[in-house]
Structure formats: C-alpha cells, structure tokens
Amino acid sequence: MSARNLRVLFLDDFNRVILSFQGSSYINASFINGFSHKHKFIATQAPLPNTVGDFWGMIWEQKSKIVVMLNNMIENDNIVCDKYWPQLSYSSMYGPVNVRTVEERLMSGYVMRKMEICLQTDVMYRSVTKIVTHLQLLDWPEDSVPLSTTAIVRLHSHMQRASLNQRVESPIVVHCSNGTGRTGTLIAYDYLLEEMRDKMSVDCFECVRQLRGQRMGLVKSEDEYILLHKLITEAHELGDSDCDLRDLEKKLKRMARKMSYRNRESEYEMEYNKIDLIKPLVTAQTVAKMDINVNKNLTTKVLPYDYSRLTLPSMKSNPNPAYYNASVLNVSQNLVYFKVYP
C-alpha cells in the first residue's frame, strides 16, 4: 500500500501538515479547526509500514500529546493500519523516533496507553522525553456505526481531560483507516459540544460542511451523520453521569436526599426516568414479531432486538430462524457476555 490508505484521498494544500525533518515533506494529514481553537486537531490516515516513521515524526514536530485511534488494524479482511506502538514495557524505533509504552489500561470500550517518545536523530533531543496519551476505541466498524454510544462518549471525555492537563496547547491527532468518516464524526462531536455550551444551540449541517472544507469526506455516511445527532442529543438531554469511584458515596447520598421542588422526585428517579428518553440506533424486532413466533413471547412489551437476539440452530424441516425470547448482552463493551431471558 502507498502513502494513501486504501481509498484515494487528496488533501488541500492550505491546511495539510508539512514535515520538515524527513526527505519528503508529505504526510496524509490535515489541520482541522475546533469550535474556538484553530488547528485543534490533526485528522490523518492510519499509519502504514512505509509511513509509520512519518506519523511519529509528525507527532514530535507538532508537539502532540494525545493520539486517538478509531479503527482496528484489520478491517473487512484488509490490513488498514500498522501496529505503531511497542508492547508494554518495550521500546521500538519508528523512523527517527524512539517509542516506549510505559502504561496500558483497559477502560470501558477503549484502551488507554501512555508512551514515552524521544528523537534519536538529533543529539540535542536524545535526552528530551515527551509523554503521549494513546486512546484506542475497540469497536467502531469501518462501514457502520457502534450500537452504543457509551465508549465514544467516555473516550471523548478522557480526551478532553487529557487536553485540559496540557501546559501548552497542541493538536490532538485523530485517525481511523483513512482519516475521514469516523475521524470526522468524533471531531464534529467535539465541535458541537463546545458550540452547545457556548451558544445553547447547535448546527450539525453547518459543522460538517465546515469540516469538509478542511478535509474531504469527514463524516462520510448518513449513518455517521445520524450517530452525530444522537451523540449531541444525549449530551444535551442526559448530561454526564460518569462518577469517580472516590466520589461515589457522596453522590449516592446526594441523589437520595435531593428533591426537585417541582415534582418532589429524588435524583434517583429523575435520572432513571431519562433512560428511555433516547432509543437505541437499531431497534428492529423482525424475528420476534413473526407470526410463527408471537405465541412464544410471554408479552409483546418485551421483545429481543434482531441484532442482539440469541441465535439458535434452525431445524432442517423449518426454513424460518429458530426463536427464543432471549438477548445476548455485551457488558461494558469489553467482550463479557450474558444471556438474558424474560
């Protein structure tokens, strides 16, 4: 594969990232503006074997402290990304940059890594070490969207916290396979969150239009555009319910006693009632509603979604899918499964 990943993507010259230390100045990466910060992001394609040195060189030159990875290394049976970091406690050279992974933690739906990097080709910088936070989302298919927004929201919150801790602002590097759809959706979500807090209104259409003026194909599908609306709607209606374990006891006591003067609900009740405000992106229940299966349900009010329905082997004498009212639940998006029966 060449320096352009899978599908050809051409860059505008006015905002492309220019390398200065290598033989070539070219890397498939674009500066992208945030809502209130110029060049808040660098949108780029996934590193390939022949571009991984350029990728780390760009991170060093741009002084980037955060890298967000939204793709898998193999997608649709194609290698779309080189493994551009070493195993925990090991170090490797990628072009002129030495990278050492010093921390790795499995979070809810994503992996957080800390990496030490230093420039080896310049004697002046060999003793200068920088820390990079690497956030890798685990489940965002190339040609669709995640069924749950939880991992995206939590990864973005982690990204925000890490950005706020920076002494000097530097571009956040975001990539998927070719640095368009998934990359643009996350950047647009960040843009719209800031717009919502600043203006108490959002314009998804204008946001995506502006982003595409800086890199072609950002938010590349209707499904991603719908996901973007769902993310920003959830942020507005549900707020942030994450809680540090150290603060959990205080929160529980507050939620139990604090009342709304309007309807005298506790915060427990108010938070619980928000759960059904926003439905899942995929709600088809085709198999459960088939005439042949209706009488197998205790009640039509509780039916499994098609995508999470427990699949049973079909009988040779019956071409219809075998059915039982049960769902397979993916807990915390970390590949722990339960079967739930009514």
N, C-alpha and C positions, 0 to 999 in steps of 0.2 A: 504493500500500500504506500502511496505517496504522502506528501505532507498534508494533503487534503484528505479528510477522512470519509470513506465510503461514498456518500453523495457529494458532488462537487459544490463547494460553497466559496463564492468570491467575495472579497472584502472591499469596503470603501476605503480609499486612501486616507481620508481626512481624520479617521479615528482608529486606524489599525495600530497595534502595538509594534514598535520598531525595536529590534535587538541591536545592541551596539558592540557586544564583545565577541561575537562569533563571525565566521566568514560571511554568512548570509544575514541580512537584516530582517528576513521574513519569518513570521510565525502566524499561523491561522488564529488570530486573537484580536478582539476589538474592545476598546474602551466603551463602557456604557454608563450613562449618567443615571444617578438616582433622582429621587424627587427633589432633593435640596442640595445634593452634593455632586459636583462634576467628577466624572471618572470614578464613581463609587465602586464599579465592578469592572472586571475583565471577563468577557464571555469568550470561551475558547473551545476548540475541539479536544477530545480525549488524546492524551499523549500516545504516540505510536513508537515502535522501536527506533525509527530514524528521526523522531522529533522530541524524544523524552529529555535529551540534553538541553534543547532549546526551551522546553517547558520550564525546567528548573532554573535555567539561566534567566528567563523572563521573571520568575518569582523573585530571584535575587535582585535583579536590576530594578524592579518596581517596588521592592521592599514589602511585598505582600506577606501578610501574617496569617491569612485564612485561605484555605482551598476547600471548595465544596464539590464533591463528586456525586453525580446523579445517575450514573449508568453502571451496568455490570461490565465485566471485561469481555464476556461472550454474550452476544445478543442475536437471536434468530440464526444461530449456528455460525455467526461471523465473529472473528476477533476484532473488536472495535476499540480496545484500549490495552495498552501495555501496563503491566504491574510496575508502577513507577515509584514504589517505596519498598524498603527492605523489611524483613521480618523484625519483630520486636527485639530490641537489644542488639541488632546488627546494623551495619552501615554499608553503603554502596556508593559508587561514583556514577553520576548521571551527567555526562558531558563534563563541564568544569566544576560541578557542584557535588560535594560530599553530603549525603543524607543519612541520618541515623534516626531510627524510630525508638523513642525513649518511653512512650506510653501508648497503650491501646486499651480501649474500654468499649464493651458492647452496651449501647444505650437502647432506648425503646424505638426500634425500627431503623437505627443507624449506628455507625461505628465512629468513635472519636479517637483520633491519634494525635500525639504530639511528636514532632520531628525537629531535630536539630540540623541546621544546614550551615555549611561554610564553603567559601570559594577557594578552590585549591590551586587555581592557575595564577593567582596573584599573591606574591609573598606578603604584601601588606595586609591581606584579608584572611590569611590562613588561621590566625588566632581569633578571628571575629566569628562568633556563632550566633545564629538567629533561630528563634523558635517559630515554627509554623504549626497551626492547628489544622488538621485534616478531618473533614466531616464527610463520611461516605454513606449516602442513603442506600438501603438494602433492597428496596422493592418498588421500582418505578419502571414498568416495561417500556420498551422503545416505542411501540406503536399503539399504546393505550395509556390509561392513567391509573393510579392506585385506587383501590376500592375504598380505602380510608385515608383521610387527610392527616391523621394523628402524627405520623412520622415526619411529614413535611413541616407541619407546624412546630414540632419540637426541635427539629434540625434548624429551622429558621430562627427560633428563639435562642438556641445555642450560638448560632452565628452572630446574632445581634449582641449577645452578652460578650462574646469574644471581641467583637468590633469595638464595643464601648471601653474595653480594657486596654485598647491600644493607646500608647502615648502619642504616636504620630499616625495620622490617618493615611492609609494606603489602600490600593484597590483590592477588593475581595475577588479572588479567582473562582469562577464557576464554570464547570464543564459537564456536558453529557457526552454522547458519542460524537456528534458534530457541532455541538455548541449552539443549538437553535431552540428546538421545542421545549424540552424540559428546563434547559438553562433559562430561556426567556420567561417561562412560567414562574420560576422562583424569583427572578429579578423583578418581574411585574408585580408579584405578590408583595415584595418588599416596598416597591414604589407606591402601591396603592394603600398599604398600611400607613405609611408616612403621610400620604395625601389625606386619608381619612382622619387622622389625628390632627392634622393642621387645618383642614377646611370643613370637616364634618360632612364631606361628600366625596364621591369617587367617580371617575370616568374611565371605565375599563377600555372602551373603544379607543379613546384618545391616548391612553397609556400605551397600549400595544402598537398603535400607529406610530407614536414617537419612538418606541424601542426598535421597530422595524426600520426606521430611518437611520439607525445606528448599526444594525446588523441584520441581514436578511433572514427571514424565517423564524424570528423569535416568536414563541407561541405559535407553533406551526399547524395545529389541528383544532377542529371545533371542540373535540373532547377536552383538550387542554384549556381552551377558552372558557368552557363550562366549568372546569375544575377551578380556574382562577376566580370565577364568580362565586363558587361555593366556598372557597377559602376566605375570601374577603367578607362574605355574608356571615360565616361562622365567627370570624374575628369580631364583627360588629355585634352580633346577637348573643354570642356565648362568652366572649371575653377570654381571659386567660385563667384556666382553673388549675394549672400546674402549681404544686406546692413543694417546697423543700422539706424533706423529712424532719429537719430540725425545727421547722415551724408548724408541723402537722398538728400537734396537740393544741397549740394556741388557736389554730384555725378551726378545729373541731369544736372547741368551747365557744368561740365567737359565733359560729354558724348555728349552734344550738340555742343561743340566747337572743341573738339579734333579730328583731322583728321589723317587718315593714308596716309603717303606720297606716298605709292604705288598705291592706288586706290581712294584716296580722299573721303573715306567713313567716316561718323561720327561714333562714338562708338555705337550710337543707331542702325545704320544699320548693323554694324559688329556683335553686339550681337543678333539682330533679325535674321540675316542670319544663326546663329548657331542652331536655334531652331529645324530645320528639319534635322540636321546632324545625329542624332541618333533616330531611330524609337522606338516606344513602344515595349515591350517584346511580347505582344499579339496583332496581327493586323488582325485576321480573320474577314471577312465580308461576311460570307456564306449566311446569310438570305437576305441581301441587294442585293446580286448578283443572287438570284434565278430567273429563267425565269419569274415566275409569278409576281415578284416584280420590275423588271428592269424598267418598264414604270412608276413606282410610284416615281422614283427619278428625280429631276429636272436636275441633271447632274451626271454622273458616277464618276466625280472627287471628289465628297463629299458624302461618304457613311458612315453609322454608324458602329463601331466595334460591333461584336457579344456580347462581354461582357458588353458593356455599352448601348446597344440598348434599346430604350423604348419598353417595352413588353406590348402588347395589348391582351385582351382576344380573343381566337380563336373562330371561328364560328363552330357550330356542323356539319354543312354541308361541311366544308372545313378543312381537317386534317392539312394543312400547317399553320405555325405560322402567325398570323395576323401581318401586317407590316406597319410601317410608318417611314419615314426618320427623326428620332429624336434620340438624345442621352441624357442619364442621366449623369450629371457631378457631381463628388464628389469634392467639393471645399475645398482646404486646408486639406483634409483628416480628417475633424472634423465633418463629418456627416451633412453637409449642401448641399442640392441637388438642382440642376436646370435642367430643361428640355430645350434642345436646338433644335430648328427647323431650317431647311435651308430656 
